[in-house]
C-alpha cells in the first residue's frame, strides 16, 4: 500500500518506519530539513515542503495514496490548514489526523475527518490503567467504556479452566485469547523467552502460570474482576 505521512516528528517517524518495515511505500513530508535528512535514505521518498501551501499540496501524488496521515502536533493552525487542503484535493482518499485537544478533534470531525488519534491522551489512559489495576500489561481503549486489555493470569486462576472462572457469567468479560510465555535456551546457551498466541480458546482451556489473558469488556468490569480475584 502507499501512504503519505505529513509531519516527521517522533509520532510521524514512528508510523512511517513501521509502515516501511511492513513493506509499504511511504512518502514523508516535513518543512524541517533535519527531519527530511534523517529519513531520506529509509523512506520511499521524502519532500521538504510547507503543507499549508496550496500549490505544494497539489503537487503531491494524492490520488495514488491509499491513506494520508497528518502527524503535525505542535502547530494546530498548520494541522487544520493542511487537513482542509487535503480534503479539497483528495476528497476520496482516507485521511487520518493527530489531534492535541477536544477542540482540535471537533474541528477535524466538522471537516469530515473522523479517523483521529491523540497519542498522548491514549498513552496516558493506558498507563493509568496499568497503575491502577494490578497485573495489567497492556490495554487498548475502544471508547469511553470498553477496552481490550492484557493481564497476567491471576494466581487464583492457575490450574482452572476458562469455564471454571465464569468470567462471562460473573463479570461480563470475554476472553479473546491467551498468550503463553515460556523460557528456553538458544543454540549458544543463552536463555530466551518464547511467546505463543493460543488462538481461539474453549471453555476447557486450562490456565497456566505465566499466561497473559487478553480480555474484552467494560473498563469498570475488568477492574472489578481483577480486584476480586487477586
C-alpha positions in Angstrom: 0.0 0.0 0.0 1.0 3.6 -0.5 0.9 6.2 2.3 1.7 9.9 2.7 2.9 11.0 6.2 2.7 14.7 6.8 5.0 15.6 9.7 8.1 13.6 10.6 8.4 14.3 14.3 8.6 11.5 16.8 5.0 10.3 16.1 5.1 10.6 12.3 8.5 9.0 12.1 7.4 6.0 14.2 4.4 5.5 11.9 6.4 5.9 8.8 9.1 3.4 9.9 6.6 0.8 11.0 4.9 1.0 7.6 8.2 0.8 5.8 9.1 -2.3 7.8 5.8 -3.8 6.8 6.7 -3.5 3.1 4.6 -0.4 2.3 5.6 2.6 0.2 5.8 5.8 2.3 6.2 9.4 1.2 7.4 11.6 4.1 6.6 15.3 4.1 8.0 17.9 6.5 9.1 21.5 6.4 12.2 20.9 8.5 15.5 20.0 6.7 16.8 18.0 9.7 13.7 15.6 9.6 14.0 15.2 5.9 17.7 14.3 6.1 17.1 11.8 8.8 14.6 9.8 6.7 15.7 10.4 3.1 17.5 7.1 2.9 14.9 5.0 4.7 11.5 6.1 3.3 10.4 5.6 -0.2 10.5 9.3 -0.9 10.8 12.5 1.2 9.8 16.0 0.4 10.7 19.2 2.2 7.6 21.4 1.9 5.1 23.5 3.7 1.9 21.5 3.9 -0.1 24.7 4.4 0.9 25.9 0.9 -1.9 25.1 -1.5 0.3 24.8 -4.6 2.7 22.4 -2.8 -0.2 20.2 -1.7 -1.5 20.0 -5.2 1.9 18.6 -6.4 1.7 15.6 -4.0 0.6 12.2 -5.6 -2.6 12.4 -3.5 -4.8 10.2 -5.8 -2.2 7.4 -5.7 -2.2 7.2 -1.9 -4.3 4.6 0.0 -4.2 6.9 3.0 -2.7 10.2 4.2 -1.7 10.7 7.9 -1.4 14.2 9.3 1.1 13.9 12.2 1.5 17.6 12.9 1.2 18.1 16.7 2.8 21.3 17.8 1.1 23.7 15.4 -2.7 23.4 15.5 -3.2 26.0 12.8 -0.9 24.3 10.4 -2.6 20.9 11.1 -6.1 22.3 10.4 -5.0 24.1 7.2 -3.2 21.0 6.0 -6.4 19.0 6.6 -8.5 21.5 4.7 -6.3 21.4 1.7 -6.1 17.6 1.7 -9.9 17.3 1.9 -10.1 19.7 -1.1 -7.6 18.0 -3.3 -8.0 14.4 -2.1 -11.7 14.1 -1.3 -11.8 10.3 -1.9 -8.6 9.4 0.0 -8.9 8.3 3.6 -7.3 10.8 5.9 -6.1 10.1 9.4 -5.2 13.0 11.7 -3.4 13.6 15.0 -5.2 15.8 17.5 -4.0 17.6 20.6 -7.3 18.6 22.2 -11.0 18.0 22.2 -11.5 21.3 20.2 -8.9 20.2 17.7 -10.8 16.9 17.3 -14.1 18.6 16.9 -12.8 20.8 14.1 -11.5 17.8 12.3 -14.8 16.0 12.7 -16.7 19.0 11.4 -14.4 18.8 8.3 -15.5 15.2 7.8 -12.2 13.7 9.2 -13.3 11.0 11.6 -10.1 9.0 11.8 -8.4 10.9 14.6 -5.9 10.0 17.3 -4.5 11.7 20.3 -1.4 9.6 21.1 -0.5 11.4 24.3 -4.0 11.1 25.8 -4.3 7.4 24.7 -1.0 6.6 26.3 -1.9 8.4 29.5 -5.2 6.4 29.7 -3.4 3.1 29.1 -0.6 3.9 31.6 -3.2 5.0 34.2 -4.8 1.6 33.8 -1.5 -0.1 34.4 -1.0 1.9 37.5 -4.5 1.4 39.0 -5.2 -2.3 38.1 -2.8 -4.9 39.4 -1.5 -7.3 36.7 -2.2 -5.0 33.8 0.3 -5.5 31.0 -1.2 -3.5 28.1 -4.6 -2.1 27.2 -6.4 -0.5 24.3 -9.4 1.7 24.9 -12.1 1.3 22.2 -14.3 4.1 23.5 -15.1 5.7 26.9 -16.4 2.3 28.3 -14.9 -0.7 26.5 -11.3 -1.9 26.2 -9.2 -4.8 25.2 -6.7 -5.5 27.9 -3.8 -7.9 28.6 -3.4 -9.1 32.2 -1.0 -11.5 33.9 -3.1 -14.6 34.9 -4.3 -14.2 38.5 -2.8 -16.9 40.8 -6.3 -18.0 41.7 -6.9 -18.9 38.0 -3.9 -21.1 37.6 -4.9 -24.7 37.1 -8.6 -23.8 36.5 -10.4 -24.0 33.1 -12.0 -21.0 31.4 -15.3 -22.4 32.3 -14.5 -22.7 36.0 -13.6 -19.0 36.3 -17.1 -17.9 34.9 -15.7 -14.6 33.6 -18.5 -14.0 31.2 -21.3 -15.0 33.7 -19.9 -13.2 36.8 -18.2 -10.2 35.3 -19.4 -9.9 31.7 -15.9 -10.2 30.4 -15.0 -12.2 27.2 -11.6 -14.0 26.9 -10.3 -13.2 23.5 -7.2 -15.4 23.6 -4.3 -16.4 25.8 -0.6 -15.5 25.3 1.7 -18.2 26.7 5.2 -17.3 27.7 8.0 -19.9 28.2 11.8 -19.9 28.6 14.3 -21.9 26.6 18.0 -21.9 25.8 19.1 -21.0 22.3 22.0 -22.5 20.4 24.6 -20.7 22.3 23.1 -21.5 25.7 21.5 -18.1 26.4 18.1 -18.1 27.9 15.4 -16.5 25.7 11.7 -16.1 26.1 9.2 -17.6 23.6 5.8 -16.0 23.2 2.9 -18.0 21.6 -0.7 -16.9 21.0 -3.1 -19.8 21.5 -5.7 -18.6 19.1 -9.3 -19.4 20.0 -9.8 -20.8 23.4 -12.6 -23.1 24.7 -14.3 -23.5 28.0 -12.0 -26.4 28.7 -8.7 -24.5 28.2 -6.7 -24.5 31.4 -4.8 -21.5 32.7 -1.1 -22.0 33.3 1.4 -20.0 35.3 2.9 -17.0 33.3 -0.1 -16.9 30.9 -1.2 -13.5 29.7 -5.0 -13.1 29.3 -6.4 -11.0 26.5 -9.8 -9.8 27.6 -12.6 -7.6 26.2 -15.2 -5.8 28.4 -16.0 -2.6 30.1 -13.1 -1.0 31.9 -15.1 -1.0 35.2 -16.0 -4.7 34.9 -12.3 -5.7 34.2 -11.2 -3.5 37.1 -13.7 -5.1 39.4 -12.8 -8.7 38.4 -9.1 -8.2 38.8 -9.5 -6.6 42.2 -11.7 -9.5 43.4 -9.6 -12.4 42.1 -6.1 -11.1 43.1 
